[in-house]
Amino acid sequence: MNIGDKAPELLGKDEQGREIRLSDYRGKKLVLYFYPKDLTSGCTAEACSFRDHREDLLAAGMEVVGVSVDSDAQHRKFIEKHNLNFPLIADVDKQLVEQFGVWQEKSMYGRKYMGTVRTTFIINEEGIVEQIIGPKQIKTKIHAEQLLSR
């Protein structure tokens, strides 16, 4: 997925098994953020940043949806533990992470593996990718503030 591309209509299913569609957010900017794993330090900091600034984001015309390859049950634990106030897509079949190009080879301690590269896509009111924020630009603890100040 690149800037200028139309985002897919069906994004996936959230932690409750509800379909999340692009048209659900028509008229608003959608902050679709991809993160590696529920209940890890960086991903928790990022989610809590969005939670804590949800009202400011809504006031700026932005809705937030998180995506990881964790299960819906894992997402429910994450939401409950941290009182998250936005949906999380359970992309267990890796369809969305592959479609957006964030399922990539990673390396840790010399070991190579496939995983989600932390990336945020800003999708405009017409469903077009307007901005892509990559892992080197994202500061997890203040990611919502980064979006609000752009």
N, C-alpha and C positions, 0 to 999 in steps of 0.2 A: 504494500500500500504506500502510495506516494502522495505528496501534496497535490491537490487538484483531482484526485481520484474520488469516485463516489463510494461511500461506505456501503456495505451490504445491509439489506433490510433486516434480515434475521440475524441478530447478534449471538443468540444462544439462550440458555436457560439459567435463571438465577438460583440462589440457595433454596428457594421454595419450589423449584420446578416450573416457575412461570417463564413464558417466553419473553425475552427482551427484544424489542424491535426498534429500529432507528426511528420509525414514525411515532413512537411513544414520546419522542423528544423534539418533534417538529416545532419550530419557532424558538428553540433554545440551542445554545451551543452544548454539545456533548463532550465531556472530558472522559474519554475511554482510556483508562490506564491499565497497562499490563504489568504484572509484578510476578516475581519468581515463586513465592511460597507463603501460605498463611502461617501466622504465628511465629515468624522469624523477626529478628530485631529491625532490620531495615524496612521490611514490608509492613510491620506494625507501625513504625514511625510514620511512614507515608500515609497509611490508612487513617491514622489518628489525626494527621494534619488535615486531611479532607473532612473528617468528622468534625473537628473543632472549628473549621471555617465554612461549614456547609451553608449557613445563612448568608455569609458574604458572597459565596459563589452563586447561590440562587439569586441574590440581589443583582449580581453582575450578569445574570441570564445564563448561567452555566449549571448543568446537571452532571453528576459524577456517577460512573459505573466502573467498577474494578473487574479485572479478568485475570484468573490464573487457571492452571490445569488441575487444581485441587478439586476434590469432590464437593457436592452440595452439603454433605454432612460436615466436612471439614470447614467449609465456609460458614455454616451455622455456628460452629464453635467459635470461630474467629469473630464473627459479628457479636455473639453473646458476650464473649470475654472482654471485648473492647467497645461495646455499645455503638457499633458502627451504624450509621443512619443513611446508608445508600446500598444499592444492590451489588452483589458480586456474582459474576457469571462463572459457572463451573464448566470450564472448557476441557473436560476430561478426554474428549476425542481429539483434542488439539486442532480442531478445524479453524477456529478463529485466530489462534496464535500463528498458525501457518499462513492463513490468508493475509494477515497483517505483517508477516515477515519477521516476527519477533521470536520464533522458535528456531534457535541457532545453536551452533556448537560453542560450548563454553569450556573453560579450563580452570581447574582449581587444584593447587598443589601438584601440578604436572599431569593430572588426570583429565582427560577430555570426555565430555558428555554433552547431551542435548538438553537445553533448558530455555526458559523464557528470559529474554533480555528486557530489563526494565525500560519501558518506553510509554510515553503518553501521546495520544492522538487527540487533537482538538478538531472536532467535526462541527462545521457551521450549521446554521439553521436550515440550509438546503440539503444537508447530508453529504457535503463535500469535505474531504480532509483539508483543513486550513493550516494546520501547524503540526509538526512532529517534534517532540522533545525527547532526545536520546538519553541513554544512561549516564553519559559524562556530564550532562547539563542538570540532571535531576538531583536536588538535595532533598532526601527523603523527609527529614524533620520539618522542612518548610516548603514542601512542594505546592501546597495550596496557595501560599503567599506568593510563590513564584508566578503562578498563573494569574493571580489577582493583580500583580504589578506589571504584567506584560503589556 
